[in-house]
Amino acid sequence: MAGQTEEIILTGYRPTGKLHLGHWFGNLQNMMALQHDYPEAYYFVADWHALTSDWANTDHLLEYTEDMVLDWCAAGLDPEKSMIYRQSDIPQTAELNVYFALVTPMGWLERVPTYKEQRDNIQDKDLGNVGFFQYPMLQAADIAIMRSTKVPVGEDQLPHLELSREIVRRFNFVYGEVHKGAKGDGEDLVVGPLVEPQAMIAAEGARVPGLDGRKMSKSYGNALFIADDAETLHQKAMSCMTDPARQLKTDPGDPEICPLHQIHKLVGDAAVIADFDEACRKATCGCVAHKKKFADDIIEYLAPFHEKRNELLAIPHYAKEVLAQGAKKALPKAEETIRLCRDAIKISL
């Protein structure tokens, strides 16, 4: 039955497109920090999860998967320190998902906040498939198969993790050993094969607006992708929206509502940002000059990342090798978990 003392971290990303600055200043920075604090950290490319919504168009799935690995490693995620693997390379996850389907009531899945929200809001994809309906259960299997003790989540993701905890808890209750009153105060102690994960509230990353002022998103066409070349970054920077109240160069503006200013302060020198802040409020500098400086700064800021990414890209099959080695390191943990589950269910030969 379950018995471990080490902390195990797990987080994943769906390969549905290129990573942008919102990802960079959001989860990616946390991922890199965690690899230094936890010796056993798992980072997986969630290609099965991508299929639940993009099942009708899989042409770019492998490309996006390899791009994501390159981006992660160029940003600083170290495959020697962490387990970087592809979800579909761990077949035990799918087997555990089958077992979870036996103990998970449909009502639990129907109450997931984002299920109806995405069904209602995403009109360009057919989300009426069973795979999309049960993706929170597959997420629970991803977490449980590696015996993860902590899962970095934002506040908005807590309901998802709580569902994972409930599924694990019920599985342990059904197939584990129940010791009546063993916890004291009349409470039963349940010893099961799986580890109930705990939420790790991730440090909130910077909120990055898109080039048009809305939330940065590839689906909005307003993203600065971290792998964009210098020319593309310059063109996008020059198209960035500014304070709409500044119709003329002599009109004072408000940097707090200016998307250009909000993005620039993430990558520019603090003193330079302060100068542009003052110039905007006093109308002593036009937005075009600010855009040019932002273009220079974003290119300079991402230059080390681009240099490292190009180095990795020049290594034949680098991303595939990283995923293969990651799967090789992750599989023993997954095999152990499935063995424990089979024993508990009593289907082992």
C-alpha positions as CSV (number, residue, x, y, z in Angstrom):
1,M,0.0,0.0,0.0
2,A,1.0,3.7,-0.3
3,G,4.1,4.6,1.7
4,Q,6.5,7.3,0.7
5,T,8.1,10.3,2.5
6,E,9.6,12.3,-0.4
7,E,7.8,15.2,-2.0
8,I,7.0,14.7,-5.7
9,I,6.0,17.6,-7.9
10,L,4.1,17.2,-11.2
11,T,2.8,19.6,-13.7
12,G,1.9,19.5,-17.4
13,Y,1.1,21.5,-20.5
14,R,-1.1,20.8,-23.5
15,P,0.8,21.0,-26.8
16,T,-1.9,23.1,-28.6
17,G,0.4,25.7,-30.1
18,K,3.4,27.9,-29.5
19,L,4.3,29.3,-26.1
20,H,4.0,33.1,-25.6
21,L,5.0,35.7,-23.1
22,G,1.9,34.9,-21.0
23,H,3.2,31.3,-20.5
24,W,6.8,32.6,-20.0
25,F,5.8,34.9,-17.1
26,G,3.2,32.5,-15.8
27,N,3.7,28.8,-15.3
28,L,7.1,28.5,-17.0
29,Q,9.0,30.6,-14.4
30,N,7.4,28.5,-11.6
31,M,8.4,25.3,-13.4
32,M,12.1,26.3,-13.5
33,A,12.1,27.4,-9.9
34,L,10.6,24.1,-8.7
35,Q,13.2,21.9,-10.4
36,H,15.8,23.4,-8.0
37,D,13.7,23.0,-4.9
38,Y,12.4,19.4,-5.5
39,P,14.7,16.6,-6.5
40,E,11.8,14.5,-7.9
41,A,9.9,16.7,-10.3
42,Y,7.8,15.6,-13.3
43,Y,7.0,17.8,-16.3
44,F,4.9,16.2,-19.0
45,V,3.6,17.2,-22.4
46,A,-0.1,16.4,-22.2
47,D,-0.7,15.2,-25.8
48,W,-3.7,13.0,-24.8
49,H,-5.3,16.1,-23.2
50,A,-4.7,18.1,-26.4
51,L,-6.5,15.3,-28.3
52,T,-9.7,15.7,-26.1
53,S,-10.4,19.1,-27.7
54,D,-8.3,18.9,-31.0
55,W,-9.2,15.3,-31.9
56,A,-10.4,16.3,-35.4
57,N,-7.1,18.0,-36.3
58,T,-3.9,16.3,-35.3
59,D,-1.6,17.5,-38.1
60,H,0.5,19.7,-35.8
61,L,0.5,17.7,-32.6
62,L,4.0,16.2,-33.0
63,E,5.4,19.6,-34.1
64,Y,3.9,21.4,-31.1
65,T,5.1,18.6,-28.8
66,E,8.7,19.0,-29.9
67,D,8.5,22.8,-30.0
68,M,7.3,22.7,-26.4
69,V,10.2,20.6,-25.3
70,L,12.7,22.9,-27.1
71,D,11.1,26.0,-25.4
72,W,11.2,24.4,-22.0
73,C,14.8,23.4,-22.2
74,A,15.9,26.6,-23.9
75,A,14.2,28.5,-21.1
76,G,16.1,26.6,-18.4
77,L,14.3,23.4,-17.6
78,D,17.0,20.8,-17.2
79,P,16.2,17.3,-18.4
80,E,19.1,16.0,-16.2
81,K,17.4,17.3,-13.1
82,S,13.8,16.7,-13.9
83,M,11.7,14.1,-15.7
84,I,10.4,15.6,-18.9
85,Y,8.2,13.1,-20.7
86,R,5.2,12.8,-23.0
87,Q,1.9,11.7,-21.6
88,S,1.2,9.1,-24.3
89,D,4.6,7.4,-23.5
90,I,3.2,6.3,-20.2
91,P,0.5,3.7,-21.0
92,Q,-0.1,3.0,-17.3
93,T,-1.8,6.4,-17.2
94,A,-4.5,5.2,-19.5
95,E,-4.9,2.0,-17.5
96,L,-5.3,3.9,-14.3
97,N,-7.9,6.1,-16.1
98,V,-9.9,3.0,-16.8
99,Y,-9.9,2.1,-13.1
100,F,-10.9,5.6,-12.1
101,A,-13.8,5.4,-14.5
102,L,-15.2,2.6,-12.3
103,V,-15.3,4.7,-9.2
104,T,-16.0,8.2,-10.5
105,P,-19.7,9.2,-10.6
106,M,-20.7,11.1,-13.8
107,G,-22.1,13.9,-11.6
108,W,-18.6,14.7,-10.4
109,L,-17.4,15.3,-13.9
110,E,-20.5,17.3,-14.8
111,R,-19.9,19.8,-12.0
112,V,-16.4,20.7,-13.2
113,P,-16.6,24.6,-13.6
114,T,-14.7,24.7,-16.9
115,Y,-16.6,21.9,-18.6
116,K,-19.8,23.7,-19.4
117,E,-18.0,27.0,-19.8
118,Q,-15.8,25.7,-22.5
119,R,-18.7,23.8,-24.1
120,D,-20.6,27.0,-24.3
121,N,-17.8,29.3,-25.3
122,I,-15.7,27.3,-27.8
123,Q,-17.8,27.2,-31.0
124,D,-15.2,26.2,-33.5
125,K,-14.6,22.7,-32.1
126,D,-16.8,19.7,-31.5
127,L,-16.5,19.1,-27.7
128,G,-19.3,16.7,-27.5
129,N,-17.0,13.7,-27.2
130,V,-16.6,11.4,-24.1
131,G,-12.8,12.2,-24.0
132,F,-13.4,15.9,-23.4
133,F,-16.1,15.1,-20.8
134,Q,-13.8,12.8,-18.8
135,Y,-10.6,14.8,-19.1
136,P,-10.6,15.8,-15.4
137,M,-10.5,12.1,-14.6
138,L,-7.5,11.6,-17.0
139,Q,-5.9,14.5,-15.2
140,A,-6.3,12.7,-11.9
141,A,-4.6,9.7,-13.4
142,D,-1.7,11.8,-14.6
143,I,-1.2,13.0,-11.0
144,A,-1.8,9.7,-9.3
145,I,0.3,7.5,-11.6
146,M,3.5,9.3,-10.5
147,R,2.4,9.3,-6.9
148,S,2.6,13.1,-6.9
149,T,2.3,14.7,-3.5
150,K,2.1,18.3,-4.6
151,V,0.6,19.9,-7.7
152,P,1.3,23.5,-8.5
153,V,-2.0,25.2,-9.3
154,G,-3.5,28.7,-9.5
155,E,-6.5,29.6,-7.5
156,D,-8.8,29.0,-10.5
157,Q,-7.5,25.4,-10.8
158,L,-8.3,24.4,-7.2
159,P,-11.6,22.7,-8.2
160,H,-9.8,20.5,-10.7
161,L,-7.3,19.3,-8.1
162,E,-10.0,18.8,-5.5
163,L,-11.8,16.5,-7.9
164,S,-8.5,14.6,-8.4
165,R,-8.2,14.2,-4.6
166,E,-11.8,13.0,-4.4
167,I,-11.2,10.4,-7.1
168,V,-8.1,9.1,-5.4
169,R,-9.8,9.1,-2.0
170,R,-12.7,7.1,-3.3
171,F,-10.4,4.6,-5.1
172,N,-8.4,4.1,-1.9
173,F,-11.6,3.6,0.1
174,V,-13.1,1.0,-2.3
175,Y,-9.9,-1.0,-2.9
176,G,-7.7,-0.2,0.1
177,E,-7.8,-1.3,3.7
178,V,-10.2,0.4,6.1
179,H,-9.1,0.4,9.7
180,K,-12.1,1.2,11.9
181,G,-11.5,4.1,14.3
182,A,-7.7,4.0,13.8
183,K,-7.4,7.7,13.3
184,G,-9.0,8.5,16.7
185,D,-12.2,10.3,17.5
186,G,-14.0,7.5,15.8
187,E,-12.5,8.2,12.4
188,D,-11.5,5.4,10.1
189,L,-8.0,5.1,8.7
190,V,-8.0,4.2,5.0
191,V,-4.7,2.8,3.6
192,G,-4.8,2.6,-0.2
193,P,-2.4,2.2,-3.1
194,L,-2.6,5.8,-4.2
195,V,-1.2,9.0,-2.8
196,E,-3.7,11.9,-2.2
197,P,-2.1,15.0,-3.8
198,Q,-2.0,18.3,-2.1
199,A,-2.3,21.7,-3.8
200,M,0.7,23.9,-4.0
201,I,-0.6,27.4,-4.7
202,A,1.8,28.6,-7.4
203,A,3.2,32.1,-7.2
204,E,1.0,34.2,-9.3
205,G,2.8,35.2,-12.5
206,A,2.6,38.6,-14.1
207,R,-0.6,39.2,-16.0
208,V,0.5,39.8,-19.6
209,P,-1.9,41.7,-21.8
210,G,-2.0,40.9,-25.5
211,L,-1.0,43.3,-28.3
212,D,-4.7,44.4,-28.5
213,G,-5.2,44.8,-24.8
214,R,-7.1,41.6,-24.2
215,K,-5.5,38.7,-22.4
216,M,-2.6,37.3,-24.4
217,S,-3.8,34.2,-26.2
218,K,-2.9,32.5,-29.4
219,S,-6.6,32.1,-30.2
220,Y,-7.0,35.9,-30.2
221,G,-4.1,36.5,-32.6
222,N,-2.5,39.0,-30.1
223,A,0.4,37.0,-28.8
224,L,4.2,37.6,-28.7
225,F,5.5,34.1,-29.0
226,I,8.8,33.5,-27.3
227,A,10.2,31.7,-30.3
228,D,9.3,34.6,-32.7
229,D,12.4,35.8,-34.6
230,A,13.7,39.3,-34.1
231,E,12.0,40.7,-37.2
232,T,8.6,39.3,-36.2
233,L,9.0,40.6,-32.6
234,H,9.8,44.1,-34.0
235,Q,6.8,44.0,-36.3
236,K,4.5,42.9,-33.5
237,A,5.9,45.4,-31.1
238,M,5.3,48.3,-33.5
239,S,1.6,47.1,-33.8
240,C,1.0,47.0,-30.0
241,M,-2.0,48.9,-28.8
242,T,-1.4,52.0,-26.6
243,D,-3.7,54.1,-24.4
244,P,-6.6,54.8,-26.7
245,A,-7.1,58.3,-25.1
246,R,-3.8,59.4,-26.7
247,Q,-5.0,60.5,-30.1
248,L,-2.2,63.1,-30.5
249,K,1.4,63.1,-29.3
250,T,0.4,66.1,-27.2
251,D,-2.4,64.2,-25.4
252,P,-1.4,63.0,-21.9
253,G,-1.9,59.3,-21.3
254,D,-2.3,56.7,-18.5
255,P,0.4,54.0,-18.5
256,E,-1.8,51.8,-16.2
257,I,-4.2,51.2,-19.0
258,C,-1.6,51.0,-21.8
259,P,-0.9,47.5,-23.0
260,L,2.4,48.6,-24.5
261,H,3.6,50.0,-21.1
262,Q,2.3,46.9,-19.2
263,I,4.2,44.5,-21.4
264,H,7.3,46.7,-21.6
265,K,7.8,46.9,-17.9
266,L,8.2,43.1,-17.8
267,V,11.2,43.1,-20.0
268,G,12.7,46.6,-19.8
269,D,15.0,48.4,-17.4
270,A,13.1,49.9,-14.5
271,A,14.7,53.3,-15.0
272,V,13.7,53.4,-18.6
273,I,10.2,52.3,-17.8
274,A,9.9,55.1,-15.2
275,D,11.0,57.6,-17.8
276,F,8.4,56.4,-20.3
277,D,5.8,56.5,-17.5
278,E,6.5,60.1,-16.8
279,A,6.7,61.0,-20.5
280,C,3.4,59.4,-21.2
281,R,1.6,61.2,-18.4
282,K,3.1,64.6,-19.4
283,A,2.8,64.0,-23.1
284,T,6.5,64.7,-23.7
285,C,7.1,61.5,-25.8
286,G,5.0,59.9,-28.5
287,C,3.9,56.3,-28.6
288,V,6.0,55.5,-31.7
289,A,9.2,56.2,-29.8
290,H,8.0,54.0,-27.0
291,K,7.2,51.2,-29.4
292,K,10.6,51.3,-30.9
293,K,12.3,51.1,-27.5
294,F,10.0,48.2,-26.5
295,A,10.9,46.4,-29.8
296,D,14.6,46.7,-29.0
297,D,14.1,45.6,-25.4
298,I,11.9,42.5,-26.1
299,I,14.4,41.4,-28.7
300,E,17.3,41.8,-26.3
301,Y,15.4,40.2,-23.5
302,L,14.7,37.0,-25.5
303,A,18.1,36.9,-27.2
304,P,19.7,34.4,-24.7
305,F,16.6,32.1,-25.0
306,H,16.8,32.3,-28.8
307,E,20.5,31.5,-28.8
308,K,20.0,28.5,-26.6
309,R,17.0,27.3,-28.6
310,N,19.0,27.5,-31.8
311,E,21.8,25.4,-30.2
312,L,19.3,22.7,-29.2
313,L,17.5,22.8,-32.5
314,A,20.9,22.1,-34.2
315,I,21.2,18.8,-32.2
316,P,19.6,16.1,-34.3
317,H,16.4,14.7,-32.6
318,Y,17.1,16.6,-29.4
319,A,13.4,16.9,-28.3
320,K,12.7,13.2,-29.1
321,E,15.8,12.2,-27.1
322,V,14.7,14.3,-24.1
323,L,11.2,12.7,-24.2
324,A,12.6,9.2,-24.6
325,Q,15.0,9.6,-21.6
326,G,12.2,11.2,-19.6
327,A,9.9,8.3,-20.3
328,K,12.6,5.9,-19.3
329,K,13.0,7.6,-15.9
330,A,9.3,8.0,-15.3
331,L,8.1,4.5,-16.3
332,P,9.4,2.6,-13.2
333,K,7.3,4.9,-11.0
334,A,4.2,4.3,-13.2
335,E,4.8,0.6,-13.3
336,E,5.0,0.4,-9.5
337,T,1.8,2.4,-9.1
338,I,-0.1,0.1,-11.5
339,R,1.2,-3.0,-9.8
340,L,-0.1,-1.6,-6.5
341,C,-3.5,-0.8,-8.0
342,R,-3.8,-4.2,-9.7
343,D,-3.0,-5.9,-6.4
344,A,-5.6,-3.8,-4.6
345,I,-8.3,-4.5,-7.2
346,K,-7.2,-8.2,-7.1
347,I,-6.8,-8.6,-10.8
348,S,-3.1,-9.4,-10.7
349,L,-2.1,-12.8,-12.0
